[in-house]
Amino acid sequence: MLLEHFASFYAMNKNDPPLLESVFPADEESVGISDFILELGFSCSMDRFSVESALTVEGFGNKIFEWSEDDKILKVAAEKELSPWMEYRWNLKDSAKNIDGVPLPKQYSGAFIANLDLILPQVTKVYPAAFYNGFWSSTGADIKTGLSLGQAVVVEFNKPMGENAVRSLRFEPSLTGRAEMLAENSVIFIFTRDLEPETQYTLIVSADTRDSEGLKIGEESRFSFLPDIPYLSVIAFNDGEYITDDLISGIALPIRIEAGTGLADFSIRFSFPFKSENSDERINTVQKISLTPFFPRTLAPIALEYVKWLSDDRLQMRWENLNAGDEETKHYYKLTIPGGRGGISSSGMYMKEDIDIYLEAVYEN
């Protein structure tokens, strides 16, 4: 007779089970959001795959693992920065094993809060800056009325700011330029086109502007300012005998001419200097000012004979072949000084509109 005998047995690993000996950060500890690392320290060398598979961190997304100390220390980083003021929970299942295949004796878990930085960013100062000796520095003027041509605007915050701060500035009406980090807590906006004279602008700092820890300003900030950029103007016309101030377009003035030669001399004074070192502005101004026969249509053509800058703000011109009228028929010539961005300009300043002056040609007494 054949006998069947069944004997039950089980195998036991004599090695001690692994233990989780240290955790950083501690449970419910406050942490920053930049370059955060969760660190787990074990009592012995661990099996990497089983530990990484057994570990979950809520809100971490993709995890980046780094082992050290003969696989006893595991550092875990998130692919992206943490969200500020958010609680994160982690869990390590007991399926994690050591290098000999012995599992953890229990499940471990914990939490941490990304609220180490409780100070919200805010704008502390907005001011004009000028470029001098290779650096941008404050002019000391008030932004409300002190921004001049060639200057930039600096926005200063109460703490170091993130990279998105350079994309968080805009102007109404719109202005072209580029924003750069001037310091860790300030952004400078450099204009690539001159601002319009006598125009009020508003600088807007977005509510989504973040500091280096990812905290948002939360509320949109607005700063209105009127640049210190007046329009260029013609403040006097002088024909050697009569000086006329406060010129307006459409005014009619007498101009004395020499009998026989038809020469007429006059000077124009501007509200801002045309500096001698910028000779292109002076040349362009002379080329753009014109004097043409206006009435009657039968007047002969005239020509510019002589031009001279008497000073930085005074231009003298001599025209030839003008012809004076009589009591029955007066002769007029139109002097046009063009305005707008395409007209005459002095260091970026230009006239708001064209000025037309109608000159009545009369013979000298």
Secondary structure, 3 states (H helix, E strand, C coil): CCCCCCCCCCCCCCCCCCCEEEEECCCCEECCCCCCEEEEEECCCECHHHHHHHEEECCCCCEEEEEECCCCEEEEEECCCCCCCCEEEEEECCCCEECCCCECCCCEEEEEECCCCCCCCCEEEEEEEEEECCEEEECCCCCCCCCCCCCEEEEEECCCECHHHHHCEEEECCCCEEEEEEECCEEEEEECCCCCCCCCEEEEECCCCEECCCCECCCCEEEEECCCCCCCCEEEEECCCCEEECCCCCCEEEEEECCCCCCEEEEEEECCCCCCCCHHHHHHHHHHCEEEEEECCCCCCCEEEEEEEEECCEEEEEEECCCCCCCCCCCEEEEEECCCCCCCEECCEECCCCEEEEEEEEECC
